Amino acid sequence: MLSPEELSALYLSAKVASFATLFCLPFAIGLAWVLARHEFRLKFLVEAFLQLPMVLPPVVLGYLLLVLFGNQGIIGKCLHTLGIQLAFNWKGAVLASMIVAFPLMVQPIRLSFQLMNQQLEQIAGSLGAVPWRVFFSINLPLAIPGIVIGSILCFSRSLGEFGATITFVGNIPDETRTIPIAIYSLLQQPNGEDMAMRLVALSLILAFSALIANYFILQKYQRKLGA
């Protein structure tokens, strides 16, 4: 059985990952559509900026978040006057997870848009459908496999986020101590190896389950394409 501390870390990780995935989704769909269907000047800069969280050290991201969204940060100071605190708060963990996991969500959705048969859109347009109706009735349903895969990847990456999170929101029990941070804390304590090992095993199960789900969704989508 898991201890209260372990259950708290599991609950907090699931909450942070869920909110991060939900908040990322509309922005990921919009950006994926733009990158897949439009060519514009400086597009390469947008793509480079999108991939930046994948190559920057997580601690650097956490420090930048602290500078921008801390209580005395450029943006955080304004938010603090409105009663919104992100630093050293679970909401800040959501923001850190969103930034780190966002590129993983965008790429599968973008690929889904790129692989669509654009003749379907042309036919719908010739029948009088306006662009927004074509998008919601044709493009979005056909992109569902990519959306699901991107959401799984975003959720899984959010569960494992450590560096940016601990730098931005710290290590506060029942507030910001997610599974990775809890494992780190337990390894610093005497006789904490057993609890840490249980959390490691739980993390492996969750990650493996996400990869299996991702595999079966891809297989189902490929069968539909071959049919």
Backbone as numpy.savetxt, mean C-alpha at the origin, in Angstrom:
# Nx Ny Nz CAx CAy CAz Cx Cy Cz
-1.29 -19.98 22.18 -2.13 -18.79 22.18 -1.24 -17.52 22.18
-1.75 -16.50 21.50 -1.01 -15.24 21.45 -1.29 -14.43 22.71
-0.27 -13.72 23.16 -0.41 -12.87 24.33 -1.15 -11.58 23.95
-1.63 -10.81 24.94 -2.27 -9.52 24.63 -1.37 -8.59 23.82
-0.08 -8.60 24.11 0.85 -7.76 23.36 0.93 -8.19 21.89
0.94 -9.48 21.66 1.00 -9.99 20.29 -0.31 -9.72 19.55
-1.43 -9.90 20.24 -2.74 -9.63 19.62 -2.87 -8.14 19.28
-2.35 -7.28 20.15 -2.39 -5.85 19.89 -1.58 -5.50 18.64
-0.39 -6.10 18.51 0.44 -5.85 17.33 -0.23 -6.37 16.06
-0.87 -7.53 16.16 -1.57 -8.10 15.00 -2.74 -7.22 14.59
-3.54 -6.80 15.57 -4.69 -5.94 15.27 -4.26 -4.62 14.66
-3.23 -4.02 15.25 -2.76 -2.72 14.75 -2.20 -2.85 13.33
-1.45 -3.93 13.07 -0.90 -4.14 11.73 -2.02 -4.30 10.71
-3.03 -5.09 11.05 -4.16 -5.30 10.14 -4.91 -3.99 9.90
-5.09 -3.19 10.95 -5.79 -1.91 10.79 -5.00 -0.95 9.91
-3.71 -0.83 10.17 -2.86 0.07 9.37 -2.83 -0.38 7.91
-2.64 -1.67 7.67 -2.56 -2.18 6.30 -3.89 -2.00 5.57
-5.00 -2.21 6.26 -6.31 -2.07 5.63 -6.58 -0.63 5.22
-6.33 0.31 6.13 -6.54 1.72 5.81 -5.59 2.18 4.72
-4.35 1.74 4.76 -3.38 2.12 3.73 -3.84 1.64 2.36
-4.33 0.42 2.29 -4.80 -0.14 1.02 -6.01 0.62 0.49
-6.97 0.90 1.38 -8.19 1.61 0.96 -7.88 3.03 0.48
-7.01 3.73 1.19 -6.68 5.10 0.83 -5.84 5.16 -0.45
-5.00 4.15 -0.66 -4.15 4.14 -1.86 -4.96 3.85 -3.13
-6.03 3.07 -3.00 -6.71 2.51 -4.16 -7.19 3.55 -5.18
-7.97 4.58 -4.79 -8.43 5.53 -5.82 -7.29 6.28 -6.50
-6.26 6.66 -5.73 -5.12 7.36 -6.33 -4.33 6.44 -7.25
-4.21 5.18 -6.87 -3.47 4.22 -7.70 -4.19 3.97 -9.02
-5.51 3.85 -8.98 -6.28 3.64 -10.20 -6.14 4.84 -11.13
-6.26 6.05 -10.56 -6.15 7.25 -11.38 -4.78 7.40 -12.01
-3.73 7.22 -11.22 -2.37 7.36 -11.74 -2.05 6.26 -12.74
-2.49 5.04 -12.46 -2.24 3.93 -13.39 -2.89 4.19 -14.73
-4.10 4.74 -14.72 -4.80 5.06 -15.97 -4.04 6.13 -16.76
-3.59 7.15 -16.08 -2.86 8.23 -16.75 -1.56 7.70 -17.37
-0.81 6.92 -16.62 0.46 6.40 -17.11 0.27 5.38 -18.24
-0.83 4.64 -18.20 -1.06 3.60 -19.21 -1.58 4.17 -20.51
-2.35 5.24 -20.46 -3.06 5.71 -21.65 -2.62 7.07 -22.17
-1.75 7.74 -21.50 -1.40 9.09 -21.92 0.11 9.26 -21.99
0.54 9.97 -23.01 1.94 10.37 -23.15 2.03 11.87 -22.96
2.95 12.31 -22.14 3.08 13.74 -21.88 4.53 14.04 -21.53
4.86 15.29 -21.65 6.22 15.72 -21.34 6.50 15.51 -19.85
7.70 15.09 -19.56 8.16 14.82 -18.20 7.46 13.62 -17.56
6.89 12.76 -18.39 6.28 11.54 -17.85 7.32 10.70 -17.12
8.54 10.71 -17.63 9.60 9.92 -17.00 9.87 10.38 -15.57
9.66 11.68 -15.30 9.86 12.18 -13.94 8.76 11.67 -13.00
7.54 11.60 -13.53 6.44 11.06 -12.73 6.72 9.60 -12.38
7.18 8.84 -13.38 7.47 7.42 -13.15 8.65 7.26 -12.18
9.66 8.12 -12.31 10.80 8.05 -11.39 10.37 8.39 -9.97
9.52 9.41 -9.82 9.04 9.80 -8.50 8.18 8.70 -7.90
7.41 8.01 -8.76 6.58 6.90 -8.29 7.43 5.77 -7.71
8.56 5.48 -8.36 9.41 4.38 -7.93 10.39 4.77 -6.82
10.45 6.05 -6.50 11.42 6.53 -5.51 11.32 5.82 -4.15
10.12 5.60 -3.62 10.05 4.89 -2.32 10.61 3.48 -2.36
10.72 2.88 -3.55 11.24 1.53 -3.66 12.76 1.48 -3.52
13.42 2.59 -3.79 14.89 2.59 -3.79 15.48 3.42 -2.66
14.70 4.31 -2.07 15.20 5.10 -0.95 15.25 4.24 0.32
16.25 4.44 1.16 16.25 3.75 2.46 14.99 4.13 3.25
14.30 3.17 3.86 13.07 3.48 4.60 13.26 4.54 5.68
14.43 4.57 6.32 14.68 5.57 7.36 14.65 6.98 6.76
15.14 7.11 5.53 15.10 8.42 4.86 13.66 8.85 4.64
12.82 7.93 4.20 11.40 8.25 4.02 10.77 8.66 5.34
11.09 7.92 6.39 10.54 8.26 7.70 10.97 9.63 8.17
12.23 9.97 7.94 12.73 11.28 8.34 12.05 12.39 7.54
11.88 12.17 6.23 11.20 13.17 5.41 9.75 13.35 5.86
9.09 12.26 6.22 7.73 12.36 6.75 7.70 13.15 8.05
8.70 12.94 8.87 8.78 13.66 10.14 8.99 15.15 9.90
9.82 15.49 8.92 10.07 16.90 8.59 8.81 17.55 8.03
8.08 16.81 7.21 6.90 17.39 6.56 5.65 17.34 7.43
5.44 16.18 8.10 4.18 15.96 8.79 4.30 15.90 10.30
5.50 16.13 10.84 5.64 16.21 12.29 4.87 17.40 12.84
4.70 17.42 14.16 3.92 18.51 14.78 4.51 19.88 14.49
5.82 19.95 14.24 6.47 21.21 13.88 6.89 21.21 12.41
6.39 20.27 11.64 6.75 20.17 10.23 6.01 21.17 9.36
6.41 21.21 8.10 5.84 22.19 7.18 4.33 22.00 7.03
3.90 20.77 6.84 2.47 20.47 6.69 1.86 20.09 8.04
2.62 19.36 8.85 2.09 18.88 10.12 1.68 19.99 11.06
2.36 21.13 11.00 2.01 22.24 11.88 0.60 22.75 11.57
0.27 22.83 10.28 -1.08 23.25 9.89 -2.11 22.21 10.30
-1.78 20.93 10.11 -2.71 19.87 10.49 -2.92 19.85 12.01
-1.86 20.14 12.74 -1.94 20.11 14.21 -2.91 21.17 14.72
-2.95 22.33 14.07 -3.90 23.37 14.47 -5.34 22.95 14.22
-5.53 21.99 13.30 -6.87 21.47 13.02 -7.21 20.25 13.87
-6.28 19.90 14.77 -6.52 18.75 15.64 -6.13 17.42 15.02
-5.35 17.46 13.94 -4.93 16.24 13.26 -3.46 16.00 13.54
-3.14 14.90 14.18 -1.75 14.56 14.49 -1.39 13.26 13.80
-0.31 13.29 13.04 0.16 12.10 12.33 1.40 11.50 12.97
2.32 12.34 13.41 3.55 11.83 14.02 3.22 11.15 15.34
3.88 9.99 15.58 3.70 9.23 16.82 2.24 8.86 17.06
1.57 8.53 15.94 0.17 8.16 15.97 -0.06 7.08 14.93
-1.03 6.19 15.13 -1.25 5.10 14.17 -1.64 5.63 12.79
-2.23 6.82 12.75 -2.58 7.41 11.44 -1.32 7.73 10.65
-0.26 8.10 11.35 1.02 8.33 10.68 1.59 7.03 10.14
1.35 5.92 10.84 1.79 4.61 10.33 1.06 4.27 9.04
-0.20 4.67 8.95 -0.96 4.47 7.70 -0.32 5.27 6.56
0.03 6.52 6.84 0.65 7.37 5.81 1.99 6.79 5.36
2.81 6.34 6.31 4.10 5.76 5.95 3.91 4.50 5.09
2.96 3.66 5.47 2.70 2.44 4.70 2.17 2.76 3.31
1.34 3.78 3.20 0.82 4.18 1.89 1.94 4.57 0.94
2.85 5.38 1.42 3.93 5.87 0.56 4.85 4.73 0.12
5.15 3.83 1.05 6.06 2.72 0.73 5.39 1.72 -0.21
4.10 1.44 -0.01 3.42 0.39 -0.76 2.75 0.88 -2.04
2.60 2.18 -2.21 1.87 2.73 -3.35 2.41 2.25 -4.71
3.73 2.25 -4.94 4.22 1.77 -6.25 3.83 0.33 -6.55
3.76 -0.51 -5.53 3.39 -1.91 -5.75 1.93 -2.06 -6.16
1.11 -1.12 -5.77 -0.30 -1.16 -6.18 -0.49 -0.63 -7.59
0.26 0.40 -7.94 0.06 1.05 -9.24 0.43 0.13 -10.40
1.54 -0.60 -10.29 2.06 -1.34 -11.44 1.11 -2.41 -11.96
0.51 -3.28 -11.14 -0.43 -4.27 -11.70 -1.67 -3.63 -12.34
-2.15 -2.53 -11.75 -3.31 -1.85 -12.32 -2.95 -1.21 -13.65
-1.79 -0.62 -13.71 -1.32 -0.03 -14.96 -1.20 -1.09 -16.06
-0.66 -2.25 -15.71 -0.53 -3.33 -16.69 -1.89 -3.80 -17.18
-2.88 -3.86 -16.29 -4.23 -4.25 -16.70 -4.80 -3.27 -17.72
-4.60 -1.99 -17.48 -5.09 -0.98 -18.43 -4.37 -1.10 -19.78
-3.07 -1.36 -19.74 -2.29 -1.45 -20.97 -2.70 -2.65 -21.83
-3.10 -3.75 -21.18 -3.42 -4.98 -21.91 -4.85 -5.03 -22.41
-5.64 -4.03 -22.11 -7.04 -4.03 -22.53 -7.16 -3.83 -24.04
-8.20 -4.42 -24.60 -8.53 -4.22 -26.01 -9.22 -2.87 -26.16
-8.53 -1.91 -26.73 -9.08 -0.56 -26.83 -10.20 -0.46 -27.86
-10.39 -1.49 -28.67 -11.51 -1.48 -29.61 -12.85 -1.48 -28.88
-12.87 -2.09 -27.70 -14.10 -2.08 -26.91 -14.49 -0.65 -26.53
-13.49 0.15 -26.19 -13.75 1.54 -25.85 -14.23 2.32 -27.08
-13.60 2.04 -28.22 -14.00 2.73 -29.44 -15.42 2.39 -29.84
-15.79 1.13 -29.68 -17.15 0.70 -30.00 -18.15 1.39 -29.08
-17.82 1.41 -27.78 -18.71 2.07 -26.81 -18.84 3.55 -27.12
-17.71 4.18 -27.50 -17.76 5.59 -27.85 -18.59 5.85 -29.10
-18.50 4.96 -30.07 -19.29 5.12 -31.30 -20.78 4.95 -31.05
-21.13 4.25 -29.96 -22.53 4.07 -29.61 -23.06 5.20 -28.72
-22.21 6.18 -28.47 -22.65 7.37 -27.75 -22.27 7.42 -26.29
-21.48 6.46 -25.80 -21.07 6.47 -24.39 -20.03 7.55 -24.15
-20.22 8.35 -23.13 -19.26 9.40 -22.79 -18.05 8.76 -22.13
-16.88 9.45 -22.12 -15.66 8.82 -21.60 -15.78 8.28 -20.17
-16.42 9.03 -19.28 -16.50 8.55 -17.89 -17.34 7.28 -17.80
-18.37 7.18 -18.66 -19.20 5.97 -18.66 -18.43 4.78 -19.21
-17.61 5.03 -20.24 -16.77 3.97 -20.80 -15.79 3.47 -19.73
-15.23 4.40 -18.98 -14.26 4.02 -17.96 -14.89 3.14 -16.89
-16.06 3.54 -16.38 -16.67 2.80 -15.27 -17.38 1.53 -15.71
-17.80 1.46 -16.97 -18.53 0.28 -17.42 -17.65 -0.74 -18.15
-16.50 -0.29 -18.68 -15.63 -1.20 -19.44 -14.25 -1.30 -18.81
-13.56 -0.16 -18.69 -12.17 -0.19 -18.22 -12.04 -0.71 -16.80
-12.83 -0.17 -15.90 -12.69 -0.53 -14.49 -13.02 -2.01 -14.25
-14.12 -2.55 -14.79 -14.36 -3.99 -14.59 -13.26 -4.88 -15.16
-12.71 -4.51 -16.32 -11.65 -5.32 -16.91 -10.34 -5.22 -16.13
-10.20 -4.16 -15.35 -8.97 -3.97 -14.57 -9.05 -4.60 -13.19
-10.16 -5.24 -12.87 -10.35 -5.80 -11.53 -9.23 -6.77 -11.13
-8.77 -7.70 -12.01 -7.66 -8.57 -11.59 -6.43 -7.78 -11.16
-6.06 -6.76 -11.91 -4.91 -5.94 -11.53 -5.16 -5.17 -10.25
-6.39 -4.72 -10.06 -6.74 -3.99 -8.83 -6.64 -4.91 -7.62
-7.12 -6.14 -7.77 -7.06 -7.10 -6.67 -5.61 -7.46 -6.34
-4.83 -7.74 -7.38 -3.42 -8.09 -7.17 -2.67 -6.92 -6.53
-2.89 -5.71 -7.05 -2.24 -4.54 -6.48 -2.63 -4.31 -5.03
-3.89 -4.57 -4.71 -4.36 -4.40 -3.33 -3.71 -5.43 -2.41
-3.57 -6.66 -2.89 -2.91 -7.70 -2.08 -1.46 -7.33 -1.82
-0.77 -6.86 -2.86 0.63 -6.47 -2.70 0.77 -5.28 -1.76
-0.14 -4.32 -1.89 -0.10 -3.14 -1.02 -0.36 -3.54 0.43
-1.35 -4.38 0.65 -1.68 -4.83 2.00 -0.51 -5.60 2.61
0.09 -6.50 1.82 1.20 -7.31 2.32 2.40 -6.44 2.66
2.70 -5.49 1.78 3.85 -4.61 2.03 3.61 -3.73 3.25
2.37 -3.31 3.44 2.04 -2.48 4.60 2.20 -3.27 5.89
1.86 -4.56 5.85 2.03 -5.40 7.04 3.49 -5.49 7.46
4.39 -5.46 6.48 5.80 -5.63 6.78 6.59 -4.35 6.91
5.93 -3.20 6.81 6.66 -1.94 6.87 7.26 -1.71 8.26
8.54 -1.31 8.27 9.24 -1.12 9.54 10.01 0.19 9.60
10.94 0.40 8.66 11.89 1.51 8.77 11.24 2.87 8.80
10.40 3.17 7.80 9.75 4.49 7.75 8.78 4.66 8.91
8.13 3.56 9.30 7.14 3.65 10.37 7.78 3.97 11.71
8.81 3.24 12.07 9.41 3.46 13.39 10.11 4.82 13.46
10.59 5.32 12.32 11.23 6.64 12.31 10.20 7.74 12.46
9.04 7.57 11.85 8.02 8.63 11.82 7.10 8.59 13.04
6.69 7.38 13.45 5.68 7.31 14.51 6.20 6.63 15.77
7.44 6.15 15.75 8.03 5.58 16.95 7.55 4.18 17.27
7.78 3.79 18.51 7.49 2.43 18.98 6.64 2.54 20.24
5.35 2.80 20.06 4.44 3.03 21.18 3.48 1.85 21.31
3.50 1.14 22.42 2.59 -0.01 22.58 1.13 0.40 22.41
0.38 -0.46 21.69 -1.06 -0.27 21.44 -1.37 0.96 20.60
-0.36 1.61 20.07 -0.59 2.80 19.25 0.14 2.72 17.91
1.42 2.42 17.94 2.19 2.34 16.69 3.02 1.06 16.60
2.93 0.19 17.59 3.77 -1.02 17.60 3.11 -2.11 16.75
3.44 -2.11 15.46 2.94 -3.13 14.55 3.77 -4.40 14.69
3.45 -5.43 13.91 4.15 -6.71 14.04 5.66 -6.57 13.86
6.16 -5.91 12.78 7.62 -5.80 12.64 8.28 -5.05 13.80
7.62 -3.99 14.28 8.19 -3.23 15.39 8.13 -4.04 16.68
7.07 -4.81 16.85 6.95 -5.67 18.03 8.05 -6.73 18.03
8.34 -7.31 16.86 9.42 -8.30 16.77 10.75 -7.66 17.16
11.00 -6.46 16.63 12.24 -5.74 16.97 12.32 -5.48 18.48
11.21 -5.06 19.07 11.20 -4.76 20.51 11.44 -6.02 21.33
10.81 -7.11 20.95 10.94 -8.35 21.70 12.37 -8.89 21.65
13.04 -8.68 20.53 14.41 -9.16 20.41 15.38 -8.36 21.28
14.93 -7.19 21.73 15.77 -6.39 22.63 15.52 -6.71 24.09
14.51 -7.55 24.36 14.14 -7.86 25.74 14.67 -9.24 26.14
15.01 -9.41 27.39 15.39 -10.75 27.86 14.21 -11.72 27.74
14.49 -12.91 27.26 13.47 -13.96 27.12 12.33 -13.56 26.18
12.63 -12.68 25.24 11.58 -12.28 24.29 11.61 -13.06 22.99
12.55 -14.00 22.89 12.72 -14.72 21.62 11.51 -15.57 21.27
10.86 -16.18 22.28 9.73 -17.05 22.00 8.56 -16.27 21.40
8.24 -15.13 21.99 7.17 -14.29 21.46 7.53 -13.75 20.08
8.80 -13.37 19.91 9.23 -12.88 18.61 9.11 -13.96 17.55
9.45 -15.21 17.92 9.35 -16.30 16.98 7.91 -16.56 16.55
6.98 -16.43 17.49 5.56 -16.61 17.15 5.10 -15.55 16.16
5.54 -14.31 16.37 5.18 -13.24 15.45 5.85 -13.43 14.09
7.08 -13.93 14.09 7.75 -14.23 12.83 6.99 -15.29 12.07
6.57 -16.34 12.76 5.80 -17.41 12.12 4.48 -16.87 11.58
3.83 -16.01 12.36 2.57 -15.41 11.90 2.79 -14.55 10.66
3.89 -13.80 10.65 4.21 -12.97 9.48 4.45 -13.83 8.25
5.15 -14.95 8.42 5.39 -15.86 7.30 4.09 -16.44 6.76
3.18 -16.79 7.65 1.89 -17.34 7.22 1.09 -16.30 6.44
1.05 -15.08 6.94 0.31 -14.02 6.27 0.92 -13.71 4.89
2.25 -13.61 4.83 2.91 -13.31 3.56 2.72 -14.44 2.55
2.84 -15.68 3.02 2.68 -16.82 2.12 1.24 -16.91 1.62
0.28 -16.64 2.48 -1.13 -16.66 2.07 -1.40 -15.61 1.00
-0.80 -14.43 1.16 -0.98 -13.37 0.17 -0.39 -13.77 -1.18
0.78 -14.40 -1.15 1.41 -14.83 -2.40 0.60 -15.94 -3.09
0.04 -16.86 -2.31 -0.80 -17.92 -2.87 -2.05 -17.32 -3.50
-2.68 -16.38 -2.79 -3.87 -15.72 -3.35 -3.52 -14.98 -4.63
-2.39 -14.31 -4.64 -1.94 -13.60 -5.84 -1.74 -14.57 -7.00
-1.17 -15.75 -6.72 -0.92 -16.75 -7.76 -2.24 -17.24 -8.38
-3.20 -17.58 -7.55 -4.46 -18.11 -8.07 -5.26 -17.06 -8.84
-5.18 -15.82 -8.42 -5.86 -14.75 -9.16 -5.23 -14.59 -10.54
-3.88 -14.64 -10.61 -3.20 -14.55 -11.90 -3.56 -15.73 -12.80
-3.62 -16.94 -12.23 -3.96 -18.12 -13.02 -5.38 -18.02 -13.57
-6.30 -17.57 -12.74 -7.69 -17.42 -13.19 -7.80 -16.39 -14.30
-7.05 -15.28 -14.16 -7.10 -14.24 -15.17 -6.48 -14.71 -16.48
-5.38 -15.46 -16.41 -4.75 -15.99 -17.61 -5.64 -16.99 -18.33
-6.40 -17.79 -17.56 -7.35 -18.73 -18.18 -8.45 -17.98 -18.91
-8.90 -16.89 -18.34 -9.94 -16.09 -19.00 -9.41 -15.50 -20.29
-8.16 -15.05 -20.28 -7.58 -14.49 -21.50 -7.40 -15.55 -22.57
-7.11 -16.79 -22.15 -6.92 -17.86 -23.12 -8.21 -18.45 -23.64
-9.31 -18.17 -22.93 -10.59 -18.75 -23.34 -11.14 -18.10 -24.62
